Amino acid sequence: MTDAPATKAPAIPPEHEGAWIPHVVPFVAWIFIMGVLGDPAGWKYATRTFIGLALFLALRPWRFKYPRLNLRNLPSAFAVGLFVFAFWVFPQTDFFARFETLHRLYLTVGIQMPWSLSLPLEQIRYAPELEGWAFALIRLGGSAFVIALIEEFFWRGWMYRWVQKEDFLSVDPGHYDRKAFWITAGLFASIHNEWIVGLLCGLVYGWYYVKTRDIWAVGIAHVVTNFVLGIYVLWSGKFEFWA
């Protein structure tokens, strides 16, 4: 009498099947809508903001093994968010422009579309003078409170762990995997005009997620960055950061 062959465990446990959908769909929908409608324009950004928010709330990716926010991480989350904001805008400040060679190099290779820096006002549809304050505030809210959280569940919650293992929910967020870490940061940078600071941003958020294992803390850091950046844009009129 021979023993029956051992049954191979499934690559993804039944309770984890389809967990990628809530993590991926809101972000993909956001990018798809931007591609279809074009960008920038006030009502178009409002459309994808509301659709993205509706998908995020309906699919609830946080229901998959994510602990609640650790309140002890709040101070560091705010600090990380402000730090990322600072180095995001620094290369385009008047102070950095004093270093002519570095500034010229950054504008040449550090930005995928350098002509966006010189867009005339009539082409920057987020300016309140053109679209009104309602659309400007929706742009601020959408970038700070909608896409920032959608991105964190996509990049850190799913992508970073999925590159390591198909059953990404079984991967410890605190486990540093160099390949997955740099792939995620690189892809994150690729969707931003300012790709160099985008890469640094992805590295910092990735490091913070590994350090805290707290998706909500890194989400709050991203919210702080985008919110403060939005206030800076509205205050300074440098709408190229929203282009």
Buried (B, 14 or more C-beta within 10 A) or exposed (E): EEEEEEEEEEEBEEEBEEBBEBBBBBBEBBBEBBEEEEBBBBEBBBBBBEBBBEBBEEBEBBEBEBEEBEEEBBEBBBEBBEBBBEEBBEBBEEEBBEEEEEBEEBBEEBBBEBEBBEBEEEEBBBBBEBBEEEBBEBBBBBBBBBBBBBBBBBBBBBBBBBBBBEBBBEBEBEEEBEEBBBBBBBBBBEBBBBBBBBBBBBBBBBBBBBBBBBBBBBBBBBBBBBBBBBEBBBEEEBBBBBB
